[in-house]
Amino acid sequence: MKVQFARINFLLETVNRFRIFSKKHEKTHSDVLEGMMDFFEKYQLSPFQDFGPNLWDMEANIKRRINSMMGIIKDIEKHQTKPTTAMLELLFEHSPQKKYRQAPLLMEGHEDNPERDAFFQKIEEAIVLKRQHTNLQRDLNQKKSEMMALVKKIHLVKSSFGKSKLQLDMTPEEFEQLKIKLKAE
């Protein structure tokens, strides 16, 4: 197969720089140009893209981002994954071991195991606390929405004489109902 060559006109300064670059890498001009084009296409870079003063700054920036992501992952592991894993391990640690016999009937007597009873009592207490927390959270959100509705009824009234004042747009009946409701709680 016959190799064909073509000519492209470049500035003399650019040609000299390219020749020095090719000698430095000990490749032909075609190989160097092919390598450069392959590099830019492979890494989806543009030779006209500005990377700042140097690539080391970009590398340092990427390392900082990676370190912050690692911090986030460690935080998730510490506050979410490990407590859940510990609870599961605790459950399996204190659960009765499987025996290869028929499960006892409900009416059948069983021996008292204070450690097992204490464990299940703690679980029940945790469930009760979680339920209370959920109820309190729901009540708090409800109170917040009621307070926001009340705040939305407050308007600024500008006075031509003296200071501006806040006015509550509420009927006397609504106000009395609000007082009764607050006293009941």
C-alpha positions in Angstrom: 0.0 0.0 0.0 1.4 3.3 -1.0 1.5 6.0 1.7 0.1 9.4 0.6 1.2 12.7 2.1 -0.4 16.1 2.0 0.8 19.5 2.9 -0.7 22.0 5.2 0.6 25.6 5.6 1.6 26.6 9.1 3.4 29.7 10.4 7.1 29.2 10.4 7.3 29.7 14.2 4.6 26.9 14.7 6.5 24.6 12.4 9.8 25.1 14.3 8.1 24.5 17.7 6.4 21.3 16.3 9.8 20.0 14.9 11.4 20.5 18.3 8.4 18.8 20.0 8.6 15.8 17.6 12.4 15.4 18.2 11.9 15.5 21.9 9.5 12.6 21.7 11.5 10.8 19.0 8.5 10.3 16.7 7.7 11.3 13.2 5.6 14.5 12.7 2.6 12.3 11.6 2.9 10.1 14.7 3.1 13.1 17.1 0.2 14.9 15.5 -1.9 11.6 15.6 -1.0 11.1 19.2 -2.0 14.7 20.2 -5.3 14.4 18.4 -6.0 10.9 20.0 -5.2 12.4 23.4 -7.6 15.3 23.0 -10.4 13.0 21.7 -9.8 10.3 24.3 -10.0 12.7 27.3 -12.6 14.9 25.7 -10.4 18.0 26.1 -10.0 21.0 23.9 -6.6 22.4 23.3 -8.2 25.8 23.7 -9.7 25.0 27.1 -8.1 27.0 30.0 -7.0 24.8 33.0 -5.8 27.7 35.1 -2.2 28.4 35.8 -1.4 24.7 35.6 -2.9 21.2 35.9 -1.6 20.9 39.5 -4.2 23.3 40.7 -6.9 21.3 39.0 -5.6 18.1 40.5 -5.5 19.8 44.0 -9.1 20.9 43.5 -10.2 17.4 42.5 -8.4 16.0 45.6 -10.2 18.5 47.8 -13.6 17.4 46.3 -12.7 13.7 46.8 -11.7 14.4 50.4 -15.0 16.2 51.1 -16.9 13.4 49.5 -15.1 10.9 51.7 -16.0 13.0 54.7 -19.7 12.9 53.7 -19.5 9.1 53.2 -17.8 8.7 56.6 -20.5 10.9 58.2 -23.2 8.8 56.7 -21.5 5.6 57.8 -21.0 7.0 61.4 -24.5 8.4 61.9 -26.7 6.1 59.7 -25.1 2.8 58.8 -23.2 1.9 62.0 -26.2 2.6 64.4 -28.5 0.5 62.2 -25.9 -2.3 62.0 -25.4 -2.2 65.8 -29.1 -2.4 66.4 -29.4 -5.4 64.0 -26.5 -7.1 65.7 -28.0 -6.5 69.1 -31.2 -8.0 67.9 -29.5 -11.1 66.5 -27.2 -11.4 69.5 -30.0 -11.5 72.0 -32.5 -13.4 70.0 -33.1 -17.0 71.0 -31.0 -19.5 69.1 -32.8 -21.7 66.6 -33.3 -25.2 67.7 -34.0 -28.0 65.3 -37.2 -29.1 66.9 -40.7 -28.1 66.5 -41.5 -24.7 67.7 -43.3 -24.6 71.1 -47.0 -24.0 71.1 -48.3 -20.8 72.6 -49.9 -22.5 75.5 -46.8 -24.5 76.3 -44.8 -23.2 79.3 -41.5 -21.6 78.7 -38.6 -20.9 81.1 -38.1 -17.4 82.3 -35.0 -15.8 80.8 -34.3 -12.4 82.6 -31.8 -11.3 80.0 -34.2 -12.0 77.1 -37.0 -10.3 79.0 -34.9 -7.2 79.6 -33.9 -7.1 76.0 -37.5 -7.2 74.8 -38.5 -4.7 77.4 -35.8 -2.3 76.0 -37.1 -2.9 72.5 -40.6 -2.1 73.6 -39.4 1.0 75.4 -37.6 2.1 72.2 -40.7 1.5 70.2 -42.8 3.6 72.6 -40.1 6.4 72.6 -40.1 6.3 68.8 -43.9 6.6 68.7 -43.8 9.5 71.1 -41.1 11.2 69.1 -43.2 10.8 65.9 -46.3 12.2 67.6 -44.3 15.1 69.0 -42.8 15.8 65.6 -46.3 15.7 64.0 -47.6 18.1 66.7 -44.7 20.4 66.2 -45.3 20.5 62.4 -49.0 21.2 63.0 -48.2 24.0 65.4 -45.7 25.5 62.9 -48.3 25.5 60.2 -50.9 27.1 62.5 -48.4 29.7 63.6 -47.5 30.5 59.9 -51.3 30.9 59.2 -51.5 33.3 62.1 -48.4 35.3 61.0 -49.9 35.6 57.5 -52.8 37.4 59.0 -50.5 40.1 60.4 -50.0 43.1 58.2 -48.0 46.3 58.5 -50.1 49.5 58.8 -48.3 52.7 58.0 -49.4 55.7 59.9 -49.1 59.2 58.6 -48.5 60.3 62.2 -46.1 58.3 64.4 -44.7 54.9 64.0 -46.0 52.1 61.7 -47.9 49.3 63.5 -48.7 45.7 63.0 -52.4 44.7 62.6 -53.9 41.3 63.1 -56.7 40.7 60.6 -58.9 38.3 62.7 -62.5 38.5 63.8 -63.2 38.6 67.5 -64.7 35.2 67.4 -61.6 33.7 65.8 -59.5 35.4 68.4 -61.6 34.0 71.3 -61.4 30.5 69.7 -57.6 30.8 69.5 -57.4 31.8 73.2 -59.6 28.8 74.2 -57.5 26.5 72.1 -54.2 27.8 73.7 -55.6 27.4 77.2 -56.7 23.8 76.5 -53.3 22.8 75.4 
